[in-house]
């Protein structure tokens, strides 16, 4: 959260987990501009397969400081869940960091 909160551009991180939900790797998968980043589900699936992940936690920041998800955030989360589900991988949560605030899709029942 601290790493993402102060950035002036949007970034999208993936935490790749094994079948016991231990972190295999955490990395920034996409970087964008002040108000958006292009996320490609195919590339996330490809990287998850390379790492041999079983589950993922997604996270990105909102440089605006508002942690509420946009319609685009909801849509890409759904697309990632669907794409990863095709190869038997689960998305456990998607966090949005906005300043000192954090929004969890799982806590809000949106997964």
PENORVEN-V374153 format. One record per residue. N is the residue number from 1. SS is DSSP state (h for helix, s for strand, l for the rest). OMEGA is omega as a letter, one per 40 degrees, with the letter a starting at -180 (* if undefined). D_LAST is the distance of its C-alpha to the last C-alpha in whole Angstrom. Layout:
# PENORVEN-V374153
N	SS	OMEGA	D_LAST
N	SS	OMEGA	D_LAST
This chain:
# PENORVEN-V374153
1	l	a	20
2	h	a	24
3	h	a	24
4	h	a	22
5	h	a	23
6	l	a	27
7	l	a	26
8	l	i	28
9	l	a	26
10	l	i	22
11	s	a	21
12	s	a	18
13	s	i	17
14	s	i	16
15	s	a	16
16	s	a	17
17	s	i	17
18	l	a	19
19	l	i	19
20	l	a	19
21	l	i	17
22	l	a	20
23	s	i	20
24	s	a	22
25	s	i	22
26	s	a	21
27	s	i	22
28	s	a	22
29	s	a	21
30	s	i	21
31	s	a	23
32	l	a	24
33	s	a	26
34	l	a	26
35	l	i	24
36	s	i	21
37	l	i	21
38	l	a	21
39	l	a	18
40	l	a	19
41	h	i	16
42	h	a	19
43	h	i	21
44	h	i	17
45	h	i	18
46	h	a	21
47	h	i	21
48	h	i	19
49	h	i	21
50	h	a	24
51	h	a	23
52	l	a	22
53	l	i	19
54	l	a	17
55	s	i	13
56	s	i	12
57	s	a	11
58	s	i	12
59	s	i	14
60	s	a	16
61	s	i	18
62	l	a	20
63	l	i	23
64	l	a	24
65	l	i	23
66	l	a	20
67	l	a	17
68	l	a	15
69	l	i	13
70	l	i	15
71	h	i	14
72	h	i	15
73	h	i	12
74	h	a	9
75	h	a	11
76	h	i	12
77	h	i	8
78	h	i	8
79	h	i	11
80	h	i	11
81	h	a	8
82	h	a	11
83	h	a	14
84	h	i	13
85	h	i	12
86	l	i	16
87	l	i	17
88	l	i	16
89	l	a	14
90	s	i	10
91	s	a	8
92	s	i	8
93	s	i	7
94	s	a	8
95	s	i	11
96	s	a	14
97	s	i	17
98	s	a	20
99	l	a	23
100	l	a	23
101	s	i	19
102	s	i	16
103	s	i	13
104	s	i	10
105	l	a	6
106	l	a	6
107	l	a	9
108	l	i	8
109	l	a	6
110	l	i	4
111	l	*	0
